[in-house]
Amino acid sequence: SAQTSTGTENPVTRTISVSGSGKAVLTPDIASINIGVHTENKSAAAAVSANNAQTQAVADTLKEAGIEDKDIQTTNFSIYPQQQYDNEGKPTGEVLYMVDNTVYVTVRDLDQIGDLLDAVVEAGANSIGGIQFDVEDKTAAMSAARKAAVADAQAIAEEMAAAAGVSLGEVQTMSIYGGSSPRPVYDLSSGAKMEEAASVPISPGQLILTVEVSMVYEIR
């Protein structure tokens, strides 16, 4: 480390630590949905056969709606034997086989979601959930949120330095957190519009992406 002419070390650098946040509001352009078929039968083969037929009908419906193969991913296929019991809670010896087949579907035309859900239900889907809206390319939004977070932290640092009667020096360290998973913006005032649609009412709303930044400034 540098030393003064008298041989004594320079004083420890004084610093100030601040945090800032930046937000960007995004309009979703894709949605992901879990669409499943559940069947039951005392015969495992019959339960699987029925499930296969309904699942194929659902897959055909998705493709007819313009969903590409790359946007349809099987996430679960299971066969579960369930012991049956009488009214007294005693095993009857019979087994009911439950078969589930679930696909994870990405929809790129949000205007078609309601009609698409109607169509897959009619085709045989009876387990639908986990609808999530997202933005495929968040690059511009992330950049805007980061810049806003840094500006926020800088403003706070300048305010604190002025109040303390010191001046800001160079930035010593900087850390950025968050921004990977935007969360929905809930608007409880809207909802009347949803009644106008004849299909399943789906409202994508908006997403908010938040970035947090921590900065350490030298103070003089």
C-alpha positions in Angstrom: 0.0 0.0 0.0 1.0 3.6 -0.6 2.7 5.4 2.3 3.3 9.1 3.1 6.7 10.6 3.2 6.7 10.3 7.0 6.2 6.5 6.8 2.7 6.4 8.1 -0.1 4.7 6.2 -2.9 6.5 4.5 -6.1 6.7 6.5 -8.7 4.0 5.9 -11.0 5.0 3.1 -14.3 6.2 4.4 -17.4 4.8 2.6 -21.1 5.1 2.5 -23.4 2.1 1.6 -26.7 2.6 -0.1 -29.4 0.5 -1.8 -31.7 1.4 -4.6 -34.5 -0.3 -6.6 -35.7 0.0 -10.1 -38.9 -1.4 -11.7 -40.1 -2.0 -15.2 -43.7 -2.9 -16.1 -44.1 -5.5 -18.8 -47.1 -6.7 -20.9 -47.0 -10.5 -21.1 -46.7 -12.1 -24.5 -46.5 -15.8 -23.7 -48.4 -18.0 -21.3 -47.7 -21.5 -19.9 -50.4 -23.9 -18.9 -50.5 -27.4 -17.4 -53.1 -29.4 -19.2 -53.8 -33.0 -18.0 -56.0 -36.0 -18.5 -57.1 -38.1 -15.5 -58.8 -41.5 -16.0 -59.9 -44.2 -13.6 -60.8 -47.8 -14.1 -60.7 -51.1 -12.2 -58.6 -52.4 -15.1 -55.2 -50.8 -15.4 -55.1 -51.5 -19.2 -58.6 -49.9 -19.6 -57.5 -46.8 -17.6 -54.4 -46.4 -19.7 -56.2 -47.0 -23.0 -58.9 -44.4 -22.2 -56.2 -41.9 -21.0 -54.2 -42.4 -24.2 -57.2 -41.8 -26.4 -58.2 -38.6 -24.5 -54.6 -37.4 -24.4 -54.2 -37.9 -28.2 -57.4 -35.9 -28.8 -56.0 -33.1 -26.6 -52.7 -33.2 -28.5 -54.5 -33.0 -31.8 -56.6 -30.1 -30.6 -53.5 -28.2 -29.5 -51.8 -28.7 -32.9 -55.0 -27.7 -34.7 -54.9 -24.5 -32.7 -51.4 -23.8 -34.0 -49.4 -24.9 -31.0 -46.0 -26.2 -32.2 -44.4 -29.4 -31.0 -41.6 -27.5 -29.3 -44.2 -25.8 -27.1 -45.8 -29.1 -25.9 -43.8 -31.0 -23.2 -45.0 -34.0 -21.2 -44.2 -33.4 -17.6 -46.0 -36.3 -15.9 -47.3 -39.7 -16.7 -48.3 -41.9 -13.8 -50.4 -45.0 -12.9 -51.6 -45.2 -9.3 -53.4 -48.2 -7.9 -55.8 -47.1 -5.1 -57.2 -49.7 -2.7 -61.0 -49.5 -2.3 -62.8 -49.5 1.1 -66.4 -50.2 2.2 -68.5 -47.9 4.3 -66.9 -49.3 7.4 -63.5 -48.5 6.2 -62.5 -52.1 5.5 -60.6 -53.0 2.3 -62.9 -54.5 -0.3 -60.0 -56.2 -2.2 -60.8 -54.1 -5.3 -58.3 -51.7 -6.7 -59.0 -48.6 -8.8 -56.3 -47.6 -11.2 -55.8 -43.9 -11.7 -53.8 -42.7 -14.7 -52.6 -39.1 -15.2 -50.9 -37.6 -18.2 -49.9 -33.9 -18.0 -48.4 -31.7 -20.7 -46.8 -28.3 -20.2 -48.0 -26.0 -23.0 -46.6 -22.6 -24.1 -49.1 -20.4 -25.8 -47.7 -17.5 -27.8 -51.0 -16.0 -28.9 -52.7 -14.8 -25.7 -55.9 -13.9 -27.4 -56.6 -17.6 -28.1 -56.1 -18.9 -24.5 -59.8 -18.9 -23.6 -60.9 -20.6 -26.8 -58.0 -23.0 -26.5 -59.0 -24.1 -23.0 -62.6 -24.6 -24.1 -61.4 -26.8 -26.9 -59.0 -29.0 -24.9 -61.7 -29.6 -22.2 -64.1 -30.6 -25.0 -61.4 -33.0 -26.3 -61.0 -34.7 -22.9 -58.7 -32.6 -20.7 -60.0 -32.6 -17.2 -57.1 -31.2 -15.2 -56.0 -27.7 -16.0 -54.0 -25.3 -13.9 -50.8 -23.4 -13.2 -51.4 -20.7 -15.8 -48.4 -18.4 -15.8 -47.9 -15.3 -17.9 -44.4 -14.2 -18.9 -42.4 -12.1 -21.3 -40.2 -14.0 -23.7 -37.6 -11.3 -24.1 -36.9 -9.3 -21.0 -33.6 -7.7 -22.2 -34.9 -4.2 -22.6 -37.0 -4.3 -19.4 -34.0 -5.6 -17.4 -31.8 -2.8 -18.8 -34.3 -0.2 -17.9 -34.8 -1.6 -14.4 -31.1 -1.8 -13.7 -30.6 1.9 -14.8 -33.5 3.0 -12.6 -32.0 1.1 -9.6 -28.6 2.6 -10.0 -30.1 6.1 -10.4 -32.2 5.5 -7.2 -29.1 4.4 -5.3 -27.1 7.4 -6.6 -29.9 9.8 -5.5 -30.0 8.3 -2.0 -26.2 8.5 -1.7 -26.1 12.2 -2.8 -28.9 13.0 -0.3 -27.1 11.3 2.6 -23.8 12.8 1.7 -25.2 16.3 1.6 -27.0 15.8 4.9 -23.7 14.6 6.4 -21.6 17.4 4.9 -19.4 15.2 2.9 -18.9 14.7 -0.8 -19.1 11.5 -2.8 -16.0 9.9 -4.3 -15.7 6.9 -6.7 -18.0 3.9 -6.5 -16.1 1.1 -4.6 -18.4 -1.9 -5.1 -21.7 -2.5 -6.8 -24.1 -5.6 -6.6 -27.3 -6.2 -8.4 -30.1 -8.6 -7.3 -33.4 -9.8 -8.7 -35.1 -9.3 -12.0 -35.3 -12.9 -13.1 -38.9 -13.6 -12.2 -41.3 -10.7 -12.8 -44.5 -10.9 -10.6 -48.0 -10.1 -11.6 -49.6 -6.7 -11.1 -53.0 -7.3 -9.5 -55.7 -4.8 -10.5 -58.7 -5.5 -8.4 -60.7 -2.8 -10.1 -60.8 -4.5 -13.5 -62.9 -7.6 -14.0 -66.1 -6.4 -15.7 -64.6 -6.9 -19.1 -64.1 -10.6 -18.5 -67.9 -11.2 -18.6 -68.0 -10.2 -22.2 -66.1 -13.2 -23.4 -68.0 -16.4 -24.3 -64.9 -18.6 -23.8 -63.0 -19.2 -20.5 -62.2 -15.7 -19.1 -58.4 -15.2 -18.9 -56.8 -11.9 -18.1 -53.0 -11.7 -18.5 -52.7 -8.3 -16.8 -49.2 -6.9 -16.4 -46.0 -8.0 -14.9 -43.6 -6.0 -12.8 -39.9 -6.7 -12.8 -37.9 -5.4 -9.9 -34.1 -5.0 -9.6 -32.3 -4.2 -6.4 -28.8 -2.7 -6.4 -26.3 -2.1 -3.5 -23.5 0.4 -4.0 -20.6 1.5 -1.8 -19.2 5.0 -2.4 -16.0 6.6 -1.1 -16.8 9.7 0.8 -14.5 12.7 1.2 
